[in-house]
Amino acid sequence: MKRFSLADFPIENKTVFLRVDFNVPIEKNKIVDNYKIKASLPTIKFLLKKKCKVVIATHLGRPNGEFVKELTTRPLLKELQKLLPKNKIIKFKDCIGKNIKEKIKKSEGGSIFFLENLRFYKEEEKNNPIFAHSLANLADAYVNDAFAVSHRKHASLDAITKFIPSIAGLLVEKEIQQLNKALQPKNPSVWILGGAKLEKIGLFEQAIKKADYILVGGALVFSFLKAKGISVGMSKVDIKSVKTARKILKKRNSKKIILAVDFLVADTFSRKAKVKVVKYNQMETNQIGLDLGPETIKLFKHYLRKAHTIVWNGPLGYFEWEQFAKSSKEIGRFISNLTATTICGGGETAEAVKKFHLEHKMTHVSTGGGATINYLSGKKMPAITALEKNHKKFRKKVKRMF
């Protein structure tokens, strides 16, 4: 289905409600990682070039519909101001209201406004149409540049599109374009699936359809080994994940799944724990698998070497601690030097890629966590569907309105 795009929308001199995802880690009132903020700069700069008034809105954390001082958007504004030093950004203490609308109306084209945390209103997560209408009332058009929450059916992502023409931002278009390379791959295609959660059964089903091989690492691999009746000691597993793994292994194309063959294990979950390498079927009852072993790294490289498309979701070990970061770091470096299209998605994967300074060597590092998994799993994305419905509703009206 079609949706409006910024490239051909008559956006000049309009007031735009720009929904971004600036839900970034903050410690002691300082931004720890500004990757998501930087990712929306192309859209903001595009709108400013078109002399638009830009009204920026985001959520931050989980305030559950109440004002939480620690979750105010002020640190986000400070960071954005550093990235746009030539533009003055006006901060509002709320995100709806007559006063806000009046101030925006009286301003000049090229002005930037920053609203308060959308989730200070419980109506945001409830997709409340009255709240959405109040947000839409601030602008002539709506731009969604918040791919990372586009799997959510919230007022500023879904209901708002019922009231004003709604356009996909440059980041949203880029995410869709790049993730489609994983779903329509150049073969051979290899997917690396790690992390801890096996809630991503949809992702496995898609991988089995699209990939030539699926390399399984992280804590995820222990559910598969246990499903095959192999002891995994004290490694992280749960009953539900083992049942899911059992179902996946019964699928017709399950031969595509390549499991780790050795692990780095420890007797305790500690930075200072003594570690040793053991084969996949020789783990003792008191041992915890915390990283992939050298033979698995070698095995995975063998499959990755010939790939034309590589999709990586989930770290391969407990990379937060240096002694268990080797497989994520080594495989990450290896694929970053290949000529293959490399798509990295999921919050922890992006974190690992950035930690090892590999983001500029990958084809695409997605800003989404759950949204990326949903998209790659082939699930409907409510906020993207909303843009498509909006196009159908407003495509003839836009010429009259604008």
Secondary structure as the mmCIF struct_conf table of DSSP 4:
data_model
#
loop_
_struct_conf.conf_type_id
_struct_conf.id
_struct_conf.beg_label_comp_id
_struct_conf.beg_label_asym_id
_struct_conf.beg_label_seq_id
_struct_conf.end_label_comp_id
_struct_conf.end_label_asym_id
_struct_conf.end_label_seq_id
STRN STRN1 PHE A 4 SER A 5
HELX_RH_3T_P HELX_RH_3T_P1 LEU A 6 ASP A 8
BEND BEND1 PHE A 9 PHE A 9
TURN_TY1_P TURN_TY1_P1 GLU A 12 ASN A 13
STRN STRN2 THR A 15 ARG A 19
STRN STRN3 ILE A 26 GLU A 27
TURN_TY1_P TURN_TY1_P2 LYS A 28 ASN A 29
STRN STRN4 LYS A 30 ILE A 31
BEND BEND2 VAL A 32 VAL A 32
HELX_RH_AL_P HELX_RH_AL_P1 TYR A 35 ALA A 39
TURN_TY1_P TURN_TY1_P3 SER A 40 SER A 40
HELX_RH_AL_P HELX_RH_AL_P2 LEU A 41 LYS A 49
TURN_TY1_P TURN_TY1_P4 LYS A 50 LYS A 51
STRN STRN5 LYS A 53 ALA A 57
BEND BEND3 GLY A 61 GLY A 61
TURN_TY1_P TURN_TY1_P5 ASN A 64 GLY A 65
BEND BEND4 GLU A 66 GLU A 66
HELX_RH_3T_P HELX_RH_3T_P2 LYS A 69 LEU A 71
BEND BEND5 THR A 73 THR A 73
HELX_RH_AL_P HELX_RH_AL_P3 ARG A 74 LEU A 83
BEND BEND6 LEU A 84 LEU A 84
TURN_TY1_P TURN_TY1_P6 PRO A 85 LYS A 86
BEND BEND7 ASN A 87 ASN A 87
STRN STRN6 ILE A 89 LYS A 91
HELX_LH_PP_P HELX_LH_PP_P1 PHE A 92 PHE A 92
BEND BEND8 LYS A 93 GLY A 97
HELX_RH_AL_P HELX_RH_AL_P4 LYS A 98 LYS A 106
BEND BEND9 SER A 107 SER A 107
HELX_LH_PP_P HELX_LH_PP_P2 GLU A 108 GLU A 108
TURN_TY1_P TURN_TY1_P7 GLY A 109 GLY A 110
STRN STRN7 ILE A 112 PHE A 114
HELX_LH_PP_P HELX_LH_PP_P3 LEU A 115 ASN A 117
HELX_RH_3T_P HELX_RH_3T_P3 LEU A 118 PHE A 120
BEND BEND10 TYR A 121 TYR A 121
HELX_RH_AL_P HELX_RH_AL_P5 LYS A 122 GLU A 125
TURN_TY1_P TURN_TY1_P8 LYS A 126 ASN A 127
HELX_RH_AL_P HELX_RH_AL_P6 PRO A 129 ALA A 136
TURN_TY1_P TURN_TY1_P9 ASN A 137 LEU A 138
BEND BEND11 ASP A 140 ASP A 140
STRN STRN8 ALA A 141 ASN A 144
HELX_RH_3T_P HELX_RH_3T_P4 PHE A 147 VAL A 149
TURN_TY1_P TURN_TY1_P10 SER A 150 HIS A 151
BEND BEND12 ARG A 152 ARG A 152
TURN_TY1_P TURN_TY1_P11 ALA A 155 ASP A 158
HELX_RH_3T_P HELX_RH_3T_P5 ALA A 159 LYS A 162
TURN_TY1_P TURN_TY1_P12 PHE A 163 PHE A 163
BEND BEND13 ILE A 164 ILE A 164
STRN STRN9 SER A 166 ALA A 168
HELX_RH_AL_P HELX_RH_AL_P7 LEU A 170 LEU A 183
BEND BEND14 GLN A 184 GLN A 184
HELX_LH_PP_P HELX_LH_PP_P4 PRO A 185 LYS A 186
BEND BEND15 ASN A 187 PRO A 188
STRN STRN10 SER A 189 LEU A 193
BEND BEND16 GLY A 195 ALA A 196
HELX_RH_AL_P HELX_RH_AL_P8 ILE A 201 LYS A 210
BEND BEND17 ASP A 212 ASP A 212
STRN STRN11 TYR A 213 VAL A 216
TURN_TY1_P TURN_TY1_P13 GLY A 218 ALA A 219
HELX_RH_AL_P HELX_RH_AL_P9 LEU A 220 ALA A 227
TURN_TY1_P TURN_TY1_P14 LYS A 228 GLY A 229
TURN_TY1_P TURN_TY1_P15 GLY A 233 MET A 234
BEND BEND18 LYS A 236 LYS A 236
HELX_RH_AL_P HELX_RH_AL_P10 ILE A 239 LEU A 249
TURN_TY1_P TURN_TY1_P16 LYS A 250 LYS A 250
BEND BEND19 LYS A 251 LYS A 251
TURN_TY1_P TURN_TY1_P17 ARG A 252 ASN A 253
HELX_RH_3T_P HELX_RH_3T_P6 SER A 254 LYS A 256
STRN STRN12 ILE A 257 LEU A 259
STRN STRN13 ASP A 262 ALA A 266
BEND BEND20 ASP A 267 SER A 270
TURN_TY1_P TURN_TY1_P18 ARG A 271 LYS A 272
STRN STRN14 VAL A 275 LYS A 279
TURN_TY1_P TURN_TY1_P19 TYR A 280 ASN A 281
TURN_TY1_P TURN_TY1_P20 THR A 285 ASN A 286
STRN STRN15 ILE A 288 LEU A 292
HELX_RH_AL_P HELX_RH_AL_P11 PRO A 294 LEU A 304
TURN_TY1_P TURN_TY1_P21 ARG A 305 LYS A 306
BEND BEND21 HIS A 308 HIS A 308
STRN STRN16 THR A 309 ASN A 313
BEND BEND22 GLY A 314 GLY A 314
BEND BEND23 LEU A 316 GLY A 317
TURN_TY1_P TURN_TY1_P22 PHE A 319 GLU A 320
BEND BEND24 TRP A 321 TRP A 321
HELX_RH_3T_P HELX_RH_3T_P7 GLU A 322 PHE A 324
HELX_RH_AL_P HELX_RH_AL_P12 LYS A 326 SER A 336
TURN_TY1_P TURN_TY1_P23 ASN A 337 ASN A 337
BEND BEND25 LEU A 338 ALA A 340
STRN STRN17 THR A 341 GLY A 345
BEND BEND26 GLY A 346 GLY A 346
HELX_RH_AL_P HELX_RH_AL_P13 GLY A 347 LYS A 355
TURN_TY1_P TURN_TY1_P24 PHE A 356 HIS A 357
HELX_RH_3T_P HELX_RH_3T_P8 GLU A 359 LYS A 361
BEND BEND27 MET A 362 THR A 363
STRN STRN18 HIS A 364 VAL A 365
BEND BEND28 THR A 367 THR A 367
BEND BEND29 GLY A 369 GLY A 369
HELX_RH_AL_P HELX_RH_AL_P14 GLY A 370 LEU A 376
TURN_TY1_P TURN_TY1_P25 SER A 377 GLY A 378
HELX_RH_AL_P HELX_RH_AL_P15 PRO A 382 PHE A 394
TURN_TY1_P TURN_TY1_P26 ARG A 395 LYS A 396
HELX_RH_AL_P HELX_RH_AL_P16 LYS A 397 MET A 401
#
